[in-house]
Amino acid sequence: MISLDVLTPYHGDPEYLYRAVDSVRALEDTDWRMTIVEDCYPGGEAVQRRIEAIGDDRIRYLRNEKNLGVAGNKHRTIREATREYFTVLDADDLMLPTYGKQIAALVARRPDAALLQPAVEVIDERDVPHFPLPDRVKSWARPTTGDGILSGETAVASLLRGNWLYTPALTYRRDIAQDLVERPDSDAVHDLAMVVDILLRGGTLVLGAEVAFRYRRHKQSHSSTVARSGERFAQERAYFIDIESELRARSWHKAAAAARHRVFSRLNALSQLPGAASARQTDAVRSLLRHALS
């Protein structure tokens, strides 16, 4: 049985959060503790009362004194981990009851792994499975369709070419992940940045073939809204430029080239152009074109 910290940065629809909590409480053969860190959500006091009314002493609810933003609150939440392994469950995603058992099986397979992810099912706002374009792209970019072990430059190059991971489904080994430094202005790309930084520390990524997690793909998600405005791609471009320089200094030239070309990120920017153009968002169009063509 695995001992697992489930950490949830929270700022959003409380109904999704309550369902996420229910999914954690349904975990089988898992010694878990859940910590929710609310990032100044309006009406958060009522949400806290609802969570505390569950009466489960394995769940803690904490509130930030000031809004930290997506990346800032994730890093703040990670600092609450005390167990050997933790997962950062987004407040609108769901664990299947077998999640802990699947992670335990992956740990047994590769005890030194720093990152572990079972297979993922994508759902919409109504919990109905679907497979939109972003997830089809992820499936094309993923280097393996089943079990897999990746590390070093090969893993970094693959992820920078196209981020095929579902990072909310990851379990992290605390000793290699908890003290990561937040990169500035990284809200749009902080998940990828964290994984790459762990791989740069020598971490190994282990993938499972059995579905144990449900990832929610919103039709109007925060990331897609930011993407249409061009802001997301400005942050992505800055990150890729910085990480390319770091990789060249390490002589990881294959990974540096993947950061420079950022193929799937460019294609994603191009896919956003029709929506930005039809909405007459001139600044967004310019930003998207700059990211795609520069």
C-alpha positions as CSV (number, residue, x, y, z in Angstrom):
1,M,0.0,0.0,0.0
2,I,1.4,3.4,-1.0
3,S,1.3,6.4,1.4
4,L,0.3,9.4,-0.7
5,D,-0.1,13.2,-0.2
6,V,-2.9,14.5,-2.5
7,L,-2.4,18.2,-2.9
8,T,-5.0,20.4,-4.6
9,P,-4.4,24.0,-5.5
10,Y,-7.9,25.5,-5.6
11,H,-9.5,28.5,-7.3
12,G,-12.6,27.6,-9.4
13,D,-16.0,26.0,-9.5
14,P,-16.6,24.4,-6.0
15,E,-18.9,21.7,-7.4
16,Y,-15.9,20.3,-9.3
17,L,-13.8,20.4,-6.1
18,Y,-16.4,18.5,-4.1
19,R,-16.4,15.7,-6.8
20,A,-12.6,15.7,-6.7
21,V,-12.7,15.2,-3.0
22,D,-15.2,12.4,-3.3
23,S,-12.9,10.7,-5.8
24,V,-10.0,10.8,-3.4
25,R,-12.1,9.4,-0.5
26,A,-13.0,6.5,-2.8
27,L,-9.3,5.5,-3.3
28,E,-8.7,1.8,-2.6
29,D,-5.7,0.3,-0.7
30,T,-4.1,3.8,-0.3
31,D,-2.9,5.6,2.8
32,W,-3.8,9.1,1.7
33,R,-4.0,12.6,3.1
34,M,-5.5,15.5,1.2
35,T,-4.5,19.2,1.5
36,I,-6.5,21.8,-0.4
37,V,-4.9,25.2,-0.7
38,E,-7.5,27.9,-1.8
39,D,-6.0,30.8,-3.6
40,C,-8.4,33.6,-2.5
41,Y,-11.5,32.2,-4.3
42,P,-14.5,34.5,-3.8
43,G,-16.8,32.8,-1.3
44,G,-14.1,30.5,-0.2
45,E,-15.4,30.6,3.4
46,A,-18.5,28.7,2.3
47,V,-16.4,26.2,0.4
48,Q,-14.2,25.6,3.4
49,R,-17.3,25.0,5.6
50,R,-18.6,22.5,3.1
51,I,-15.4,20.6,3.1
52,E,-15.0,20.6,6.8
53,A,-18.6,19.4,7.2
54,I,-17.5,16.1,5.6
55,G,-15.9,15.3,8.9
56,D,-12.9,13.5,7.4
57,D,-9.8,14.3,9.4
58,R,-7.6,13.2,6.5
59,I,-8.6,16.4,4.6
60,R,-7.1,19.8,5.4
61,Y,-8.3,23.1,4.0
62,L,-5.9,26.0,3.9
63,R,-6.4,29.5,2.5
64,N,-3.8,31.9,1.1
65,E,-3.6,35.4,2.5
66,K,-3.1,36.8,-1.0
67,N,-3.7,35.5,-4.5
68,L,-0.5,33.8,-5.8
69,G,-1.7,32.8,-9.3
70,V,-1.7,29.4,-10.9
71,A,2.1,28.7,-10.8
72,G,2.6,30.4,-7.4
73,N,-0.2,28.5,-5.7
74,K,1.0,25.2,-7.1
75,H,4.5,25.7,-5.7
76,R,3.0,26.8,-2.4
77,T,0.8,23.7,-2.3
78,I,3.7,21.4,-3.0
79,R,5.5,22.7,0.1
80,E,2.7,21.1,2.2
81,A,3.9,17.6,1.2
82,T,5.5,15.5,4.0
83,R,5.2,12.0,2.6
84,E,7.6,10.3,0.2
85,Y,5.2,10.6,-2.7
86,F,2.7,13.3,-3.6
87,T,0.3,14.1,-6.4
88,V,-1.0,17.6,-7.4
89,L,-4.7,16.9,-8.2
90,D,-6.3,19.8,-10.1
91,A,-9.6,20.7,-8.4
92,D,-11.7,19.7,-11.5
93,D,-10.1,16.3,-12.2
94,L,-11.0,12.9,-10.8
95,M,-9.0,10.0,-9.5
96,L,-10.3,6.5,-10.2
97,P,-10.4,4.2,-7.1
98,T,-7.5,2.3,-8.5
99,Y,-5.1,5.3,-8.7
100,G,-3.2,4.5,-5.6
101,K,-2.8,0.9,-6.4
102,Q,-1.6,1.7,-9.9
103,I,1.0,4.1,-8.5
104,A,2.1,1.5,-6.0
105,A,2.6,-1.0,-8.9
106,L,4.7,1.5,-10.8
107,V,6.8,2.3,-7.8
108,A,7.4,-1.5,-7.3
109,R,8.4,-1.7,-11.0
110,R,10.9,1.2,-10.7
111,P,11.6,2.2,-7.1
112,D,14.0,5.1,-8.1
113,A,11.4,6.8,-10.3
114,A,10.8,10.5,-9.7
115,L,7.7,10.8,-11.8
116,L,4.9,8.3,-12.2
117,Q,1.8,8.5,-14.4
118,P,-0.9,5.9,-15.1
119,A,-3.0,6.1,-18.2
120,V,-5.6,8.8,-18.4
121,E,-9.2,9.1,-19.7
122,V,-10.3,12.6,-20.9
123,I,-13.8,13.8,-19.9
124,D,-15.8,16.9,-20.6
125,E,-17.7,19.2,-18.2
126,R,-20.4,16.5,-17.8
127,D,-18.0,13.7,-17.0
128,V,-18.5,12.2,-20.5
129,P,-15.4,10.8,-22.2
130,H,-14.3,12.7,-25.3
131,F,-11.2,13.1,-27.4
132,P,-10.8,16.6,-28.8
133,L,-8.0,17.8,-31.0
134,P,-5.5,18.7,-28.1
135,D,-5.7,15.2,-26.8
136,R,-5.4,13.7,-30.3
137,V,-2.2,15.7,-30.6
138,K,-1.0,14.5,-27.3
139,S,-1.5,10.9,-28.4
140,W,0.5,11.5,-31.6
141,A,3.4,13.1,-29.6
142,R,3.6,10.5,-26.9
143,P,6.5,8.2,-27.6
144,T,4.8,5.0,-26.3
145,T,1.2,3.9,-26.2
146,G,1.6,1.6,-23.2
147,D,4.1,1.1,-20.3
148,G,7.2,3.2,-20.7
149,I,10.3,4.5,-18.9
150,L,12.0,7.7,-20.0
151,S,14.8,9.8,-18.7
152,G,17.6,12.2,-19.6
153,E,17.9,14.2,-22.8
154,T,15.5,11.8,-24.7
155,A,12.7,12.5,-22.3
156,V,13.3,16.3,-22.2
157,A,13.5,16.5,-26.0
158,S,10.3,14.5,-26.4
159,L,8.3,16.8,-24.0
160,L,9.7,20.0,-25.5
161,R,8.7,18.8,-28.9
162,G,5.2,18.4,-27.7
163,N,4.0,18.1,-24.1
164,W,2.1,14.8,-24.2
165,L,1.9,14.3,-20.4
166,Y,-1.2,14.9,-18.3
167,T,0.6,16.5,-15.4
168,P,-2.4,16.5,-12.9
169,A,-2.2,12.7,-13.1
170,L,1.5,12.6,-12.1
171,T,2.8,11.4,-8.8
172,Y,6.1,13.0,-7.7
173,R,8.8,11.7,-5.4
174,R,9.1,14.4,-2.8
175,D,12.9,14.5,-2.2
176,I,13.5,15.4,-5.9
177,A,10.5,17.7,-6.5
178,Q,9.5,19.7,-3.4
179,D,12.3,22.4,-3.5
180,L,11.9,23.3,-7.2
181,V,12.0,27.1,-7.8
182,E,9.1,28.7,-9.5
183,R,10.1,30.2,-12.9
184,P,8.8,33.8,-13.3
185,D,5.7,34.5,-15.5
186,S,5.2,30.7,-16.0
187,D,1.5,30.2,-15.4
188,A,0.9,28.9,-18.9
189,V,3.8,26.5,-18.9
190,H,4.6,25.8,-15.2
191,D,3.6,22.1,-15.3
192,L,6.0,21.4,-18.2
193,A,8.7,23.4,-16.6
194,M,8.4,21.4,-13.3
195,V,8.7,18.1,-15.1
196,V,11.7,19.2,-17.2
197,D,13.5,20.6,-14.1
198,I,13.0,17.2,-12.4
199,L,14.4,15.4,-15.5
200,L,17.3,17.8,-15.5
201,R,18.0,16.6,-11.9
202,G,18.3,13.1,-13.1
203,G,14.7,12.0,-12.5
204,T,13.1,9.1,-14.3
205,L,9.5,9.2,-15.7
206,V,7.6,5.9,-15.5
207,L,4.3,5.5,-17.5
208,G,1.6,2.9,-16.9
209,A,-0.9,1.5,-19.4
210,E,-3.9,1.1,-17.1
211,V,-6.4,4.0,-16.8
212,A,-6.6,5.3,-13.3
213,F,-7.3,9.0,-13.7
214,R,-9.9,11.2,-15.4
215,Y,-8.7,14.5,-16.8
216,R,-11.2,17.2,-17.5
217,R,-10.9,19.1,-20.8
218,H,-13.1,22.2,-20.6
219,K,-14.3,23.7,-23.8
220,Q,-13.7,27.1,-22.4
221,S,-10.8,26.4,-20.1
222,H,-8.5,29.0,-18.6
223,S,-5.6,27.8,-20.7
224,S,-7.6,28.1,-24.0
225,T,-8.9,31.5,-23.1
226,V,-5.4,32.7,-22.4
227,A,-4.2,31.1,-25.6
228,R,-6.6,33.0,-27.7
229,S,-5.4,36.3,-26.2
230,G,-1.8,35.4,-27.1
231,E,-0.7,35.7,-23.5
232,R,-0.1,32.0,-23.1
233,F,2.1,31.8,-26.1
234,A,4.2,34.8,-25.0
235,Q,4.9,32.9,-21.8
236,E,5.6,29.7,-23.7
237,R,8.0,31.5,-26.0
238,A,9.9,33.0,-23.1
239,Y,10.2,29.7,-21.4
240,F,11.4,27.9,-24.6
241,I,14.1,30.5,-25.2
242,D,15.3,30.2,-21.6
243,I,15.3,26.4,-21.5
244,E,17.1,26.2,-24.8
245,S,20.0,28.2,-23.4
246,E,20.2,26.0,-20.3
247,L,20.2,22.9,-22.4
248,R,22.9,24.1,-24.7
249,A,25.1,24.9,-21.6
250,R,24.6,21.3,-20.6
251,S,25.4,20.1,-24.2
252,W,22.0,18.5,-24.6
253,H,21.8,19.7,-28.2
254,K,19.0,17.4,-29.3
255,A,16.8,18.8,-26.5
256,A,17.9,22.3,-27.2
257,A,16.8,21.9,-30.8
258,A,13.4,20.6,-29.7
259,A,13.0,23.8,-27.6
260,R,14.0,26.0,-30.5
261,H,11.7,24.4,-33.0
262,R,8.8,23.8,-30.4
263,V,6.8,22.2,-33.2
264,F,3.6,21.3,-31.4
265,S,3.5,24.6,-29.6
266,R,3.8,26.5,-32.9
267,L,1.0,24.3,-34.4
268,N,-1.2,25.0,-31.4
269,A,-0.7,28.8,-31.9
270,L,-1.7,28.4,-35.6
271,S,-4.8,26.5,-34.6
272,Q,-5.9,29.5,-32.4
273,L,-5.6,32.0,-35.2
274,P,-9.1,31.6,-36.8
275,G,-10.8,32.2,-33.5
276,A,-8.7,35.3,-32.7
277,A,-9.2,36.6,-36.2
278,S,-13.0,36.1,-36.2
279,A,-13.1,37.9,-32.8
280,R,-11.1,40.8,-34.3
281,Q,-8.4,40.4,-31.6
282,T,-5.7,42.1,-33.5
283,D,-3.1,41.9,-30.7
284,A,-3.7,38.2,-30.2
285,V,-3.4,37.6,-33.9
286,R,0.0,39.3,-33.9
287,S,1.2,37.4,-30.8
288,L,0.0,34.1,-32.2
289,L,1.7,34.7,-35.6
290,R,4.9,35.8,-33.8
291,H,5.0,32.6,-31.8
292,A,4.2,30.4,-34.8
293,L,6.6,31.9,-37.2
294,S,9.5,33.4,-35.2
